[in-house]
Amino acid sequence: MEAIGVPHWIKEHMVMIQQSDHVVKLFYSYSHEDGQHREFMEKSLALLKRDGLLKDWSDQEILPGRRISVETRSNMDHADIIVFLISPDFIASEECTKEWIYAKQLASNNQLLFRIPIILRDCAWKDFLEKDDLKALPEDGVPVVNFCKQDTAWQQVYEGIKAVVNELRSTFTAKPTFL
């Protein structure tokens, strides 16, 4: 898309991206003990991925020989959404706690970054979140495993993530690193 009538020096600094071109990037932070739940969530979000609205990333994509911490941070840095699959194992994990703290730092510099806790199992998640006051999924923070039909829980997660994806796509602006 060409900007007509705009001075050359402004054109150089303009980023013209159509809303429909923006693919929302989602990062999974989870304990490996909860890997099966991550897989269920990935399946739940398949339609958003197939439609080109969402691209997700987890540490399962790290190639052999790559530095795990570097790959993880790089993908967190570029994420629009960071989901935390919260369970007793997540809370007990030093690596998950480091990712939580790093995401808080990223969010303090980027108001458009969504940090979404997904409550998998009963745990002290409200204490873990401290004063962040983040809305959790499924609705009302009911753990996924407490649903009679877990597909219902994953549908609530899908609906919540879909709403965030639509919000991000409607308000997309280029990050300062792109300018």
C-alpha positions in Angstrom: 0.0 0.0 0.0 1.5 3.3 -1.1 1.0 6.5 1.0 0.2 9.3 -1.5 1.1 12.9 -0.7 3.3 12.0 2.3 6.8 13.5 2.4 9.6 11.1 1.7 11.1 11.4 5.2 7.8 10.3 6.8 7.3 7.4 4.3 10.6 6.0 5.5 9.2 5.7 9.1 5.7 4.5 8.2 4.7 1.0 8.7 1.6 0.2 6.7 0.2 -3.2 7.7 -3.3 -4.2 7.0 -5.2 -5.5 10.0 -5.8 -8.8 8.2 -2.1 -9.4 7.7 -1.2 -9.4 11.4 -0.7 -12.9 12.8 -1.0 -12.9 16.6 1.9 -14.7 18.3 1.2 -16.9 21.4 3.8 -18.3 23.8 3.2 -21.2 26.1 4.8 -21.2 29.6 4.2 -24.5 31.3 5.7 -27.2 33.4 6.6 -30.3 31.4 4.5 -32.3 33.8 1.6 -30.5 32.2 2.6 -31.2 28.6 -0.5 -33.1 27.9 -2.6 -30.1 28.8 -0.5 -27.9 26.5 -1.3 -30.4 23.7 -5.0 -30.2 24.4 -4.8 -26.4 24.3 -3.0 -26.5 21.0 -5.7 -28.6 19.6 -8.4 -26.3 21.0 -6.7 -23.3 19.2 -6.3 -25.2 15.9 -9.0 -23.3 14.1 -7.4 -19.9 14.9 -4.0 -21.3 13.6 -5.6 -22.8 10.5 -7.2 -19.5 9.6 -3.9 -17.7 9.9 -4.9 -15.6 12.9 -2.6 -17.2 15.4 0.9 -18.7 15.6 1.8 -20.5 18.8 5.2 -21.5 20.1 6.4 -23.8 22.9 9.8 -25.0 23.9 9.1 -28.2 22.0 10.1 -26.3 18.9 13.7 -25.7 20.1 16.1 -27.5 17.8 18.9 -29.7 19.3 22.0 -27.7 19.9 20.1 -24.4 20.5 20.4 -22.6 23.8 17.0 -23.1 25.5 17.1 -19.8 27.5 18.0 -17.7 24.4 15.2 -19.3 22.3 12.7 -19.0 25.1 13.4 -15.3 25.8 13.5 -14.5 22.1 10.0 -16.0 21.6 8.7 -14.3 24.7 10.0 -11.0 23.4 8.1 -11.4 20.2 4.8 -12.7 21.7 1.6 -10.8 21.7 0.0 -13.3 24.2 1.8 -15.3 26.9 -0.3 -18.1 28.4 0.7 -19.6 31.7 -0.6 -23.2 32.3 -0.9 -22.9 36.0 -0.7 -26.0 38.2 1.2 -27.1 41.4 4.0 -28.2 39.1 4.1 -24.8 37.4 4.2 -23.0 40.7 7.0 -25.3 42.0 9.1 -24.9 38.9 12.0 -22.4 39.1 12.0 -22.0 35.3 8.3 -21.3 35.1 8.7 -18.7 37.9 11.5 -17.1 35.9 9.3 -16.9 32.8 6.5 -15.4 34.9 8.8 -12.7 36.3 10.3 -12.0 32.8 6.7 -11.7 31.3 5.8 -9.2 34.0 8.8 -7.1 33.0 7.9 -7.3 29.4 4.3 -6.3 30.2 5.5 -3.2 32.1 7.0 -2.0 28.9 4.3 -3.2 26.5 0.7 -2.4 27.4 -0.5 -4.5 24.4 1.1 -7.7 25.8 -1.6 -10.1 27.2 -0.6 -12.4 30.0 -3.3 -15.0 30.5 -3.2 -17.6 33.3 -4.9 -20.9 32.3 -5.8 -22.7 35.5 -5.2 -26.4 34.9 -5.4 -27.9 38.4 -6.3 -26.9 41.9 -3.4 -24.9 43.4 -2.5 -21.6 45.1 -2.8 -19.7 41.8 -4.3 -16.6 43.4 -1.4 -16.3 45.8 1.0 -17.0 42.9 -0.5 -14.2 40.8 0.0 -11.9 43.8 -1.4 -8.4 43.0 -1.5 -8.8 39.2 -5.3 -9.0 39.2 -5.2 -10.9 35.8 -8.4 -12.5 34.6 -7.8 -16.2 34.4 -9.3 -18.9 32.1 -11.5 -21.0 32.2 -14.2 -18.6 33.5 -13.9 -17.7 37.2 -10.6 -19.5 37.5 -12.2 -23.0 37.7 -9.4 -25.5 37.0 -9.7 -27.4 33.7 -9.6 -30.8 35.5 -12.6 -29.8 37.7 -14.9 -29.7 34.7 -17.1 -32.8 34.2 -16.4 -32.4 30.5 -12.9 -31.0 30.0 -13.8 -30.1 26.4 -16.1 -27.4 27.9 -13.2 -25.9 29.8 -11.0 -25.9 26.6 -13.9 -24.3 24.7 -14.0 -21.5 27.3 -10.2 -21.1 26.8 -10.7 -21.0 23.1 -13.4 -18.3 23.3 -11.2 -16.2 25.6 -8.1 -16.5 23.4 -10.2 -15.8 20.3 -11.5 -12.6 21.9 -7.9 -11.5 22.7 -6.8 -12.3 19.2 -9.6 -10.2 17.7 -8.8 -7.4 20.1 -5.1 -7.4 19.1 -5.9 -7.6 15.4 -8.3 -4.6 15.6 -5.8 -2.5 17.6 -2.6 -3.6 15.9 0.2 -1.1 15.8 3.8 -1.8 14.9 6.1 -2.4 17.9 8.8 0.2 18.3 11.4 -2.4 17.3 9.7 -2.6 13.8 10.0 1.2 13.2 
